[in-house]
């Protein structure tokens, strides 16, 4: 009898360790979960869904209806609350049990974020958090950096994206409102003298019955030491490697063109760190042509070029997030925990034509206790090569945009983030499009946003870099307003998106310019064994030449009737370039190259390529207006037209025969030199060209 009692006591004592006790969600548990790398590799318990409130354009209703790409993504509120004797615009109203896990916002117009933000918890009529919006989201009213942050610090404060990652749990309900006298209740999205509010709020909803300890001042005080510790861990990017016993597998090798090498680790283990350096004569091409492939227990779940996998795409750039880093010496490292039951095979492929040295490369791994919640890590990559961007439609509040599929996953798991590496083709913004995330067969996305840069944590298309936040990064933003490269990253922690059947992640490609671009998304996720990705290895794109300049994309698209927006701006001395589309004129393809803010002797150098040599007459469709200049035109080093006067009292178009020219095989150049600026041009002169036509003789 005594022996039986002894075993009963042991069973009772062990029940909580085996899941017999109900999980409690609180600020404490959420902060610990945020920095627990191992927990990310196990399916969440207690289970929850993740969704998003945002100011997206409510004209977006269904894929097959007009308005699907509507872009009035500001001040579209969930409702209006006047119960407290004031007008509060409701940004979110979520039923619990749940938690706010990410809050991004930016503002425009009068007042600009100086209104009062209030967060009401459960049945409270008095807000638990109240203050100016910027003080709450990116100031120190709720949390310190990096859980409250604005990016980039080199951008004016009002033009930054403001990000709050501090968790706000609630047991029954959470309502978030914004009060501002600069908002219009009749037309809240208007910019005419009104404030514009852009926001995305990610929130968890736990299964009914989950016990949640709601956010309160008392909970903040109770967890003060833990909050300070968490902020320090995130700032220092605590990799957690000192807490486990590590083994190391060397991965250094030299890869000849079109070769590969596989390294194998056996046992029930988990990779904790992957790290390597790459050396090659053409480093950008190597970062794209060397592919990392990983198979866990015979299931290939990772296939991505190394540059994209580590967060910088085909460029050697510094970045430092919670999960990946590239240092100033080019060492690339990842700190995703990657468990497996029996075997892990790491294969390095060289799909390029140069020999590549992979040096000081290794995988560090430790033991792992595999259970029914353990998941394989996955990463999918593909590129939309030279994808055509139709550009904005003049006079209409949306573009001929398209939805690009980042990935569609089938199975059970958690979506953990993504990055894009792109080469923009034009001198205008590429990322007006919104994310659309469909979970477990949704017909309308539970996540729909307000713009690509908003999704990645910044705002207003700003090109400035930010590289040390744990969850968001822009190692390069040169392609925001110019033909150049951009890399963006958003990696998830508490805002990871669980799915039990499937998840589809789409991003609108909504570009203000017409032309072509390379656009490569990389996605990161965990899935239980048996899960699949729709993205197959994209060998053709990794073998393809990496775009380093605009002509790498545009050269094959040029015909002998050349749209001005397809000319390469080789350089400009003075003034600014803009692709102008909103004119009351019948522009060819609806757009012209517009050079403005000009002074005498400013110069513009344009190039294009031809596949053959020919003698032609050159005809230009130019614009004329009261601020347009007198210019000289030089073609391939020869003056072809002196003192072309483009002044006119009203805006109109003019067809000009520029004379005979010889088009050379290869690159050709047209120089525009400002000779006179009209006195009516109070803000500098202008020059506009719509189209060039080469008529062979």
Secondary structure, 3 states (H helix, E strand, C coil): CHHHHHHHHHHHHHHHHHCCCCCEECHHHHHHHHCCHHHHCECCCCCEEEEEEECCCCCCCCCCCCCCCCCCCCCCCCEEECCCCCCEEEEEEEECCEEEEEEEEEEECCCCCCCEEEEEECCCCCCCEEEEHHHHHCCCCCCCCCCEEEECCCCCHHHCEEEECCCEEECCEEEEEEECCCCCCCCCCCCCCCCEEEEEEEEEEECCCCEECCCCHHHHHHCHHHHHHHHHHHHHCCCCHHHCCCEEEECCEEECCCEEEEEEEECCEEEEEEEEEEECCCHHHHHHHEEEEEEECCEEEEEEEHHHHHCCCCCCCCEECCCEEECCCCCEEECCCEEECCEEEEEEEECCCCCEEEEEEEEEEEECCCCCCECEEEEEEEEEEEEEECCECCCCCCECCEEEEEEEEECCEEEEEEEEEEECCCCCCCCCCCEEEEECCCCCCCEECCCHHHHCCCCCCCCCCECCCCCEEEEECCCCCCCCEEEEEEECCCCCEEECCEEEEEEEECCCCCEEEEEEEEEEEEECCCCEECCCCCHHHHHCCCCCCCHHHHHHHCCCEEEHHHCEEEEEECCEEEEECCCCCCCHHHCEEEEEEECCCCEEEEEEEECCCEEEEEEEEEEEECCECEEEEEECCEEEEEEEECECCCCEEEEEEEEEEEECCEEEEEEEEEEECCCCCCCCEEEEEEEEEEEEC
